[in-house]
Amino acid sequence: MSLNRRIAFLVAVVVFAGIMACTAASAAEEEKVGGIDPQKVLFQHPKYEQILKQIKNIADQKQNEAKIAIDKESDNNKKAEIFQNMRRVIAEEEQKLMQPLFKEIDLAVRAVATAKKITVVVDKTALFYGGVDITDDVVQELKKKSASGG
C-alpha cells in the first residue's frame, strides 16, 4: 500500500471514528433510561388490595365447588379433570381482574416517563449502572389518578 493510500485510509478511519463518537454522544443525549420496581408499583396500587380480596373470594368459591364435585365423583381421572378445570378458571378470573391494574400501571409509567423526558423504562433490576428510578413517581401517579377517579 502506498503512503498516500495509507494516509487516506487513516484519515478515513479517523473521520469514521469521529462520526461514530458524535453519533454515540448524541444518541446518549437522546436516550434517558428509567427504572421501576414493578412489584412495588403493583403492591402499592390503590386498588391492589381490593382486587386481591376479589380473587381470594372467587378462588374460595371455585375450590368449594370443585371439592363438592370431586367428592361426588368416583373416577380419579374425572377428579383430576375437575381440579385442573378449577385451577384454569381461577387463573382466568385472576388475569381478568388484574388486567385493568396492569393497564393503569402502564399508563402511569408512560405519563411519568413523558414528564421526565425518559425514553426507555425497564425493570430496575435490569439496570447495572445509571438510569433514573421512577418507582415512587409512578406510585404517586397511580394514587393521583385513583383520587381523581381516573
LUMLODO-246859 format. One line per 3 residues: for each residue x, y, z of C-alpha. Coordinates in nm, 2 decimals, decimal comma. Each point is the difference from the previous one (the first is absolute). Example, Ala and Ser with C-alpha at 12.3 -4.5 7.8 and 13.67 -1.06 7.14 Angstrom:
! residues 2
1,23:-0,45:0,78  0,14:0,34:-0,07
! end
This chain:
! residues 150
0,00:0,00:0,00  0,14:0,33:-0,10  0,06:0,28:0,25
-0,28:0,21:-0,14  -0,24:-0,29:0,02  0,10:-0,06:0,36
-0,05:0,36:0,09  -0,34:0,01:-0,18  -0,10:-0,32:0,18
0,11:0,14:0,34  -0,19:0,32:-0,07  -0,31:-0,20:-0,09
0,03:-0,20:0,32  0,05:0,31:0,22  -0,30:0,17:-0,17
-0,22:-0,31:0,04  0,10:-0,03:0,36  -0,08:0,36:0,06
-0,34:-0,04:-0,17  -0,07:-0,31:0,22  0,10:0,18:0,31
-0,22:0,30:-0,08  -0,29:-0,23:-0,08  0,05:-0,20:0,32
0,02:0,32:0,20  -0,32:0,14:-0,16  -0,18:-0,34:0,05
0,11:0,01:0,37  -0,15:0,35:0,03  -0,32:-0,11:-0,17
-0,05:-0,32:0,21  -0,09:0,03:0,36  -0,06:-0,32:0,19
-0,24:-0,04:0,28  -0,04:-0,30:0,23  -0,29:-0,12:0,21
-0,07:-0,27:0,26  -0,31:-0,15:-0,16  -0,08:-0,21:0,31
0,01:0,31:0,22  -0,22:0,20:-0,24  -0,26:-0,29:-0,02
0,00:-0,05:0,38  -0,05:0,37:0,06  -0,27:0,04:-0,27
-0,30:0,16:0,18  -0,23:-0,28:-0,13  0,23:-0,30:0,06
-0,13:-0,11:0,34  -0,36:0,02:-0,12  0,08:-0,21:-0,31
0,19:-0,25:0,21  -0,31:-0,05:0,22  -0,21:-0,05:-0,30
0,24:-0,26:-0,14  0,01:-0,18:0,34  -0,39:0,00:0,02
-0,02:-0,15:-0,35  0,27:-0,26:0,07  -0,17:-0,10:0,32
-0,34:-0,04:-0,18  0,15:-0,20:-0,29  0,20:-0,22:0,24
-0,32:-0,07:0,20  -0,19:-0,08:-0,32  0,28:-0,23:-0,12
0,02:-0,18:0,34  -0,37:-0,07:-0,01  0,03:-0,13:-0,36
0,31:-0,21:0,08  -0,16:-0,15:0,31  -0,30:-0,12:-0,22
0,24:-0,15:-0,26  0,15:-0,34:0,02  0,22:0,00:-0,31
0,34:0,14:0,08  0,06:0,13:-0,35  -0,32:0,20:0,02
0,10:0,13:0,35  0,33:0,11:-0,15  -0,19:0,16:-0,29
-0,23:0,19:0,24  0,31:0,12:0,20  0,18:0,12:-0,32
-0,31:0,17:-0,13  -0,04:0,18:0,34  0,36:0,12:-0,01
-0,04:0,13:-0,36  -0,32:0,19:0,08  0,17:0,16:0,31
0,30:0,10:-0,22  -0,23:0,15:-0,26  -0,19:0,20:0,26
0,32:0,12:0,16  0,13:0,12:-0,34  -0,33:0,17:-0,08
0,00:0,19:0,33  0,37:0,09:-0,01  0,00:0,12:-0,37
-0,15:0,35:0,08  0,27:0,05:0,27  0,28:-0,09:-0,25
-0,16:0,25:-0,25  -0,01:0,28:0,26  0,36:-0,07:0,10
0,11:0,01:-0,37  -0,18:0,34:-0,04  0,16:0,13:0,32
0,35:-0,11:-0,11  -0,05:0,17:-0,34  -0,13:0,32:0,17
0,30:0,02:0,23  0,25:-0,09:-0,27  -0,14:0,27:-0,23
0,00:0,26:0,28  0,36:-0,09:0,08  0,11:-0,03:-0,36
0,09:-0,36:0,05  0,01:-0,20:-0,33  0,06:-0,35:0,14
-0,15:-0,16:0,32  0,12:-0,34:0,12  -0,03:-0,21:0,31
0,26:0,16:0,23  0,16:-0,34:0,07  0,11:0,00:-0,36
0,19:0,33:0,05  0,36:-0,07:0,09  0,10:0,36:0,02
-0,17:0,34:-0,05  -0,35:0,06:-0,09  -0,27:0,19:0,20
-0,22:-0,19:0,25  -0,35:0,12:-0,07  -0,18:-0,26:0,22
-0,13:0,25:0,26  -0,10:0,24:-0,27  -0,21:-0,27:-0,17
-0,16:-0,09:0,33  -0,09:0,37:0,06  -0,14:0,02:-0,35
-0,22:-0,30:0,07  -0,12:0,15:0,33  -0,07:0,33:-0,17
-0,20:-0,17:-0,28  -0,19:-0,21:0,25  -0,09:0,30:0,22
-0,12:0,19:-0,31  -0,21:-0,30:-0,11  0,21:-0,08:-0,30
! end
